[in-house]
Amino acid sequence: LVALDTAWASFEHKYIAELIEIEEKARRLIVQAIEHERALQLLEAQHGDTEALQQLPEYCEELKRLVGCIAHLNSVANFRRKGRDDLGVDVLSDAVLTLRRCDGSEQGGEQDDSLAAARILATDVVESFAAMRDYLREVERCLERVDPHLCNNLGLVARLVDWEESWEVGTRYVQREKLLNGVCDLVSAIRVAQRLAPALTQMCDDCDVELFLVLPRIIWLRFLAEPREHRMELLRSLLPHRFGEQKDGSSVKPPRLWDAEVEGFVEKYHCTLQSLVGALQSSSAAGAMSADVVQKLAWEVLLKRVINGAGGKDICGSLAPGLGEQAKAAVEDLVHELERWSIELQRHCPEDWNQCSAILVQCLSGGSPKQKPVPFRV
């Protein structure tokens, strides 16, 4: 019996010791992050939060280590999302540079909706990182309350969810300049469309389900009207199989910029537009209007049609008295074709589309505010 008691006591001692070690090892991830955050605080206190500080090698190294710790924590504790551990400090660096470019443009007197959209997306990256740092400063005071099963710490998980979501958007949109320009251009175009069709403003304010049917139509119509590189980049990100891709710095161009079906859609749009322009020019309403004004009127006819839908008032009739039945039929035929492409845009990769539509709504609403401050939770 004495031997049994001794063996059992030895087993319990090892078991308890290993449990303690496992718990300490789990908490060590947070402790390491706290140490790097504290080092950043000291450097910021010594040098001030200036651009020169961002270039300091010691600061850059500590920043990189802290982001690495947060990414590791995210992979372990963030059960509500993907738990990505591949989001690096370059996401933060590019977001800061984007904000500086926005500041420089604004100081130069440039103020537009596209600039605001870039600022909103970059600010999300910076603020989610700042919120994570705030959490680490708070939790340092009560480490004994941290559950070693890190996914059980609701406050930590909430911060990590926000961090991963914001940095994932930053990786996809802020770091890819052409794609960011495409989003900014689209937000600016939607603002113009809101002035032409007040119903769109109401959809955005109410986040109406109809908005998510209208958005892909506007994306396509914007591209069809003028397929610039950044507009094509936005579509390529959602429908990569439809658009050729040229690597940066490569002198070899793809066989075509988009596939044969997209080419047919582009041609159909231009035929419809010319039909509209011809009908407008022959109508009494056109009068002595210049060709550019007539072209603009034709574009507005199409834009209002895709926003207001078939149930809206007769846009063709109200904008262009005397518009031929042939032109009206061409518009309806284009809109019918547009629906097919809009559905493909939403369904090819629903996750990418949901992310894209979410950031568009966020930019159009002026940037959804972060959740109101709540009492600190471990």
Secondary structure, DSSP 4 states (H G I P E B T S, - for coil): -HHHHHHHHHHHHHHHHHHHHHHHHHHHHHHHHHHHHHHHHHHHHHH-SSHHHHH-HHHHHHHHHHHHHHHHHHHHH--SS-------HHHHHHHHHHHHHHHHHHHTT---HHHHHHHHHHHHHHHHHHHHHHHHHHHGGGGGGS-SSGGG-HHHHHHHHHHHHHHHHIIIIIS-HHHHHHHHHHHHHHHHHHHH-HHHHHHHHHT-TTHHHHHHHHHHHHHHH---HHHHHHHHHH-TTTB----TT--PPPS-SB-HHHHHHHHHHHHHHHHHHHHHHHSTTTTT--HHHHHHHHHHHHHHHHHH-TTS--HHHHHSTT--HHHHHHHHHHHHHHHHHHHHHHHSSHHHHHHHHHHHHHHHTT-PPPPPP-----
